[in-house]
């Protein structure tokens, strides 16, 4: 079996909080997010045998407890991810999937086969605002995107509910980009939409520090990233609707926000 392969991080402590992982970045994505840092994975093909990735998993196995499939959007390659996840399970690794949530039917198949231990789903804009989602996935800036924003929002919503209904571990995360997506109104509306969709306040939600110097959209590349304190302030905004909130920064890593100290 062939995999459209990007690259590998053999040992990572940042892609799955609390776990040491080997991370595979797979090529291809239906979105064209203007702030994407991995856009070199979107346009070219690099087909390799799945056995190459299996050998890398086996080599890293003594040092890691999990494998993470990221991208790009790994679930575009359903058969490859299913087969690689089966191999990971065979050698005793936990399996995590970083996804934009656009393929709930693939997620359902992975869940049915017991192949995923955690999903990390991007919430790029409020889940009840297709206009903001259109902006965030590149509909306004790139002519090659062929996605209906309303359908995109619906698929992400389906994906989130699917994971919750099946009691799979879930992390929702928003990448913040200054003056693009990440002001207090944006975050408040995203948190509200998550709460309204799930009916829960305990869903894990991460505000990620976005770095735009390599963004796909050149006009974003001079945007200064939000700092730790600014992200904590946004976490307090989101706390109106959600309780289990983390901020993820280059300076301090992954940090759960303690609202009891307020």
TAVENBEL-V355561 format. One record per residue. N is the residue number from 0. PSI is psi in whole degrees, -180 to 180 (NA if undefined). OMEGA is omega in whole degrees, -180 to 180 (999 if undefined). D_FIRST is the distance of its C-alpha to the first C-alpha in Angstrom with 2 decimals. Layout:
[[N,PSI,OMEGA,D_FIRST] [N,PSI,OMEGA,D_FIRST]]
//
This chain:
[[0,140,-180,0.00] [1,149,176,3.80] [2,134,173,6.80] [3,98,-163,10.28] [4,137,176,12.02] [5,-76,179,15.78] [6,180,-176,17.24] [7,141,164,18.06] [8,109,-173,21.38] [9,-35,-179,21.40] [10,116,-180,24.48] [11,138,174,25.82] [12,6,-175,28.85] [13,-15,-175,29.05] [14,-18,176,25.89] [15,102,-174,26.77] [16,127,179,30.53] [17,-4,179,31.62] [18,152,170,28.29] [19,127,-170,26.79] [20,154,160,23.15] [21,136,-174,20.24] [22,128,175,19.16] [23,129,175,15.99] [24,117,-179,16.81] [25,151,-174,14.22] [26,157,176,15.34] [27,144,176,16.94] [28,141,178,19.76] [29,-16,-178,21.99] [30,166,173,25.05] [31,60,-176,27.08] [32,124,-175,29.08] [33,-28,-177,31.92] [34,5,-175,31.93] [35,131,178,28.21] [36,-17,-175,27.86] [37,32,-173,24.17] [38,-15,176,24.52] [39,-17,179,23.02] [40,-7,-170,19.60] [41,-22,-164,20.44] [42,-19,-177,20.80] [43,161,-180,18.57] [44,142,176,14.94] [45,82,-174,13.23] [46,125,177,9.60] [47,162,176,8.29] [48,141,178,5.69] [49,-27,180,5.61] [50,-26,177,7.98] [51,-44,179,10.31] [52,-36,177,11.00] [53,-40,179,11.39] [54,-37,177,13.86] [55,-40,176,15.66] [56,-46,-178,16.12] [57,-39,180,17.50] [58,-38,-179,19.75] [59,-15,-172,21.14] [60,-39,-180,21.59] [61,-16,-172,25.24] [62,-9,-176,26.22] [63,160,177,24.48] [64,-5,-174,24.54] [65,161,171,21.91] [66,141,176,18.80] [67,130,174,19.11] [68,121,-176,16.57] [69,-166,-177,18.57] [70,-148,14,18.57] [71,-162,175,19.20] [72,103,-172,18.28] [73,-29,-174,15.17] [74,-3,167,15.46] [75,-26,-178,14.81] [76,68,-173,11.07] [77,-54,-174,11.67] [78,-40,-180,8.53] [79,-45,-178,7.07] [80,-41,179,10.65] [81,-46,-178,11.21] [82,-39,178,8.70] [83,-36,177,9.97] [84,-39,177,13.38] [85,-41,179,13.33] [86,-42,179,12.80] [87,-45,179,15.52] [88,-38,-179,17.78] [89,-36,-179,17.37] [90,11,171,18.79] [91,24,179,21.41] [92,142,167,20.54] [93,154,-177,21.73] [94,127,174,19.41] [95,147,-180,20.77] [96,121,168,19.65] [97,122,-175,21.51] [98,153,174,21.67] [99,-1,176,24.11] [100,12,-174,24.28] [101,-7,-175,23.34] [102,64,-179,20.80] [103,-30,180,22.82] [104,-34,176,21.02] [105,-41,177,17.73] [106,-41,180,19.97] [107,-39,180,21.62] [108,-42,177,18.52] [109,-41,179,17.70] [110,-45,-179,21.41] [111,-37,-178,21.66] [112,2,177,19.09] [113,38,-171,20.92] [114,-2,-177,18.13] [115,134,178,20.16] [116,-24,179,23.43] [117,137,171,24.45] [118,138,174,23.96] [119,110,-173,25.46] [120,129,177,26.38] [121,132,169,28.08] [122,101,-167,31.34] [123,-15,-178,32.14] [124,173,177,35.46] [125,139,-174,37.60] [126,1,175,35.80] [127,21,-176,38.73] [128,88,-176,39.04] [129,-27,178,36.68] [130,-45,177,38.66] [131,-36,178,37.95] [132,-39,178,34.27] [133,-44,177,34.21] [134,-45,-173,35.70] [135,-27,-179,33.28] [136,6,170,30.06] [137,8,-178,31.43] [138,-28,-177,32.80] [139,-21,-168,36.11] [140,-18,-174,34.94] [141,128,-174,31.87] [142,-14,-175,31.84] [143,1,178,28.08] [144,133,-176,27.63] [145,54,-176,27.47] [146,133,170,28.09] [147,117,-177,31.11] [148,-36,179,32.48] [149,-39,177,33.87] [150,-37,179,30.54] [151,-47,179,28.97] [152,-42,-180,31.72] [153,-41,-179,31.35] [154,-41,178,27.63] [155,-43,179,28.27] [156,-44,176,31.17] [157,-43,-177,29.16] [158,-44,-180,26.55] [159,-49,-179,29.36] [160,-35,179,31.15] [161,-46,-179,28.07] [162,-45,-180,27.55] [163,-45,-178,31.29] [164,-28,-179,31.68] [165,8,176,29.07] [166,38,174,30.68] [167,145,179,27.66] [168,139,-172,28.71] [169,136,169,28.94] [170,124,172,29.89] [171,141,-179,30.94] [172,147,176,31.56] [173,127,174,33.24] [174,122,-176,33.06] [175,133,176,36.64] [176,124,-176,37.63] [177,133,177,41.35] [178,23,175,42.95] [179,-62,175,39.70] [180,108,-179,38.53] [181,16,172,40.18] [182,177,-173,43.91] [183,-38,178,45.74] [184,-43,178,45.67] [185,-51,-175,41.90] [186,-40,177,41.27] [187,-45,-178,43.91] [188,-35,175,42.41] [189,-49,-180,38.85] [190,-43,178,40.16] [191,-44,-178,42.33] [192,-35,176,39.53] [193,-46,179,37.36] [194,-44,-179,40.39] [195,-36,179,41.19] [196,-47,-172,37.66] [197,-22,-174,37.24] [198,21,-175,40.91] [199,150,175,40.45] [200,-10,-172,41.64] [201,5,178,39.65] [202,134,179,36.20] [203,126,-178,34.98] [204,129,-176,35.30] [205,128,171,34.70] [206,114,-176,36.34] [207,139,175,34.38] [208,114,-180,36.13] [209,139,178,34.52] [210,123,-170,34.80] [211,4,-175,35.10] [212,-20,177,35.71] [213,21,-177,32.21] [214,149,179,32.09] [215,-37,178,30.54] [216,114,-172,33.96] [217,-33,-177,36.37] [218,-12,177,39.40] [219,-11,-166,38.08] [220,-14,178,37.70] [221,8,-179,41.28] [222,127,177,41.12] [223,133,-179,42.17] [224,149,172,40.04] [225,138,-180,41.82] [226,177,-176,43.18] [227,-48,-177,43.13] [228,-36,178,46.45] [229,-38,178,45.53] [230,-38,176,42.41] [231,-40,176,44.55] [232,-42,178,46.95] [233,-35,177,44.20] [234,-39,178,43.18] [235,-34,175,46.78] [236,-47,-179,46.53] [237,-24,-176,43.43] [238,-16,174,45.26] [239,-28,-175,47.35] [240,-21,-176,44.40] [241,148,-177,42.07] [242,-31,-171,42.94] [243,81,-170,39.87] [244,136,176,39.37] [245,155,166,38.00] [246,143,-177,38.27] [247,114,-177,35.74] [248,160,176,37.19] [249,-36,-176,36.75] [250,-43,-170,40.22] [251,5,179,39.99] [252,-145,-177,36.40] [253,122,-173,35.85] [254,122,176,39.25] [255,134,-179,40.32] [256,128,-179,43.37] [257,105,-178,46.40] [258,-14,-179,48.43] [259,-20,-178,51.01] [260,-3,-178,52.62] [261,NA,999,53.65]]
//
